[in-house]
């Protein structure tokens, strides 16, 4: 027993020292860091369904049916052109009726509808099917071929209309939905994302600031609504890439700030007022060449504003009002922002020698 007590006295200081060191370690240890937040939660989980957005926007979208009278020249009995000139055509000209369809968006409850110009171009009669079941006749208030926008007035009132709020700036990757009447099968919704903004599309229209989306835009969708995940109207659907290219998932829409601006001028004046310099450039960007940045002047209107200011063919235009020009699309965009009566400062070079010139902006002649 005395030996056991002696051993305990020997080990007791070491036991106390161990307990003190352990307590100090616990006190000095840094606070535990929380587990990292899951990526999905950090980015924000999207809605499982977009039904609420569709329920909000679908009543604004209408189906458009047009009737166009087409005159056909009489046929020839002979295939040989010389015999055709001698004997002439057989029979009088004939007329036939074509029916087409598209979509539109109500932007004013008093019956104002936006659609694409190509949907109603040349139409002798326009009928519009409204979401509440009514069918109304429509007249064309005006149109703008450059943006492919047309404004219609329905003989109906108290319509559900899209609010003026356009949902803010779009970002690549935002979810969007296209609502329209593809192939005449009835109102249909397709979903995708914004693939690009500010897109230029050759041979589509003179306007070059499209929203690109992979939401399906088929024949009959033209003029319909492009909405975001909250149901805000963000664009007017206008075209798929091409019908025969085999491309899929490439559609285009006109941003609502542009569409509303065009509609406002059409409602006020019947047409859109744009600035004009009477100059255009080479469509090539000179990629890979030793040519400097800028646009080579290849078209110059005789006695137009640019020519009167001293700009000549083969000049290279570098900027308009301080905005650099890298290609013809930049030049057209810069001119589109000008208003009649303004003075545009144009910088360029002639035979490599820089120059600056003020150009009086005129109203572009109506086509």
Buried (B, 14 or more C-beta within 10 A) or exposed (E): EEEEEEEEEEEEEEEEEEEEEEEEEEEEEEEEEEEEEEEEEEEEEEEEEBEEBBEBBBBBBBBBBBEBEEEEEEEBEEEEEEEBEEEEEEEEEEEEEEEBBBBBBBBBEEBBBBBBBBBBBEBEEBBBBBBEEEEBEBEBBBBBBBBBBBBBBBEBEEBBBBEEEBBEEBEEEBBBBBBBBBEEEEBBBBBBBBBEBEBBBEEBBEBBBBBBBBBBBBBBBBBBBBBBBBBBBBBBBBBBBEEEEEEEBBBBBBBBEBBBBBBEBBBEEEBBEBBBBBBBBBEEBBEEEEEEBBBBBBEBBEEBBBBBBBBEEEBBBBBBEEEEBEBBBBBBBBBBEBEEEEEBEBBBBBEEEEEEBEBBBBEBEEE
